[in-house]
Amino acid sequence: MKKENYFRGGIGYKEEILEEFQSYYESKLVKKIKQNGGTHKVGNTIIHLAKEFGFCWGVDKAVSMAFEARKRWKKETIWITNEIIHNPFVNQNLREKGIKFIETLPDGSKNFSVVQKGDVVILPAFGASKSEISLLENKGCPIVDTTCPWVSAVWNRVKFYEKSDFTALIHGKFKHEESIATSSRAKKYLILLNIEEAKWVCDFILNDGKTEDFKQKFAKASSENFAPETDLVKVGIANQTTMLSSESLEIAKMFERAMMKKYGAENLNEHFLSFDTICNATQERQDAVTKLVKEKLDLIIVIGGFNSSNTSHLLEIGELKNIKSFHIDSKERIFGLEQIEHKTLDGKIVQTKNWLPEKEILNIGITSGASTPDILVEEVIKKIVTLRNEKIAGV
């Protein structure tokens, strides 16, 4: 589209919005803890922060570009095609700035009829589908594209697969905005949620499974008119960038072994391609939690939006090590020392009583997802420490 209507690298107001941006999201306490090696002791409560957590570069860029957009287009109506990132606190900040969010209809489509010519439209960090971008171009809207570069890298890989007549096997969630955007750039695709689904497809390939069974299982997660008997002959692996990296790697290995067994090692490159598209920030945060759980911790708090994929995988690492772990999105989920509301790995929002161990000295690990600002981490730390000190003091 015309360069004057498309903004990808920036809008030119970074310096003007920097102070305001920092006042919303940065934390002096978290900065101090980082400088002290990641440990914060208050009385008998010891906080252990993961080495890497919180806002990644891509999220910082996306949110700051939204701030820049409001600074540049003061009177124009500004829309975002989806949540800019998966954090309710940040999205609410943008609403308070007068930025509007496109409504998602019950059938999963979006109500773009509200967007008028001259309105400004922001594409979120997850990206947008080709059809959405085409629609907005035809409306003549200035577009602020905050798509994360790691997501764009996956798109490039998917396009390479298409040119080579390979089907893109995407490890991700078929309803997730990023997977929707990625799959829209593939002529043939299949989205696999986990290792169980990958194993099912590998068995289908090796044992000439029934097409009817395949279509029934993956009708919503595959491209139109997907023909498994032919479309699974040549496959290339890609990822939703926020998935658990160890699982993505295992899925790739499963398909590599299956295609090698089916077609022979000497023909593998003609039937299987792979490329690790987990983003650096996601990997770094997962590695940091893997290291954190080696500490002698009594529990782990994971802070992030309840619909944040990368945050849920941080919770998974703690639980795999049998450490009591809680995923919350804000301090408001902590009702006191006796009760906490949190999201479980199976997606349920539950309340757990007596969640905080009654120990004289308590070691708590804390991390947060790539879309979580440090100010929310500070609020959670302060609330836990305050509650603990009040109890110890007999208040």
Secondary structure, DSSP 8 states (H G I E B T S, - for coil): --GGGEESS--S-HHHHHHHHHHHH--HHHHHHHHTTTEEEETTEEEEE-SS-S--HHHHHHHHHHHHHHHH-SSS-EEESS-SSS-HHHHHHHHHTT-EE--B-TTS-B-GGG--TT-EEEE-TT---HHHHHHHHHHT--EEE---HHHHHHHHHHHHHHHTT-EEEEES-TTSHHHHHHHTT-SSEEEE-SHHHHHHHHHHHHHT--HHHHHHHHTTSB-TT--HHHHTSSEEEEE-TTS-HHHHHHHHHHHHHHHHHHH-GGGGGGTEE------HHHHHHHHHHHHHTTS--SEEEEES-TT-HHHHHHHHHHHHTT--EEEESSGGGB--SSEEEEE-TTS-EEEEES-S---SSEEEEEEE-TT--HHHHHHHHHHHHHHHHHHHHT-
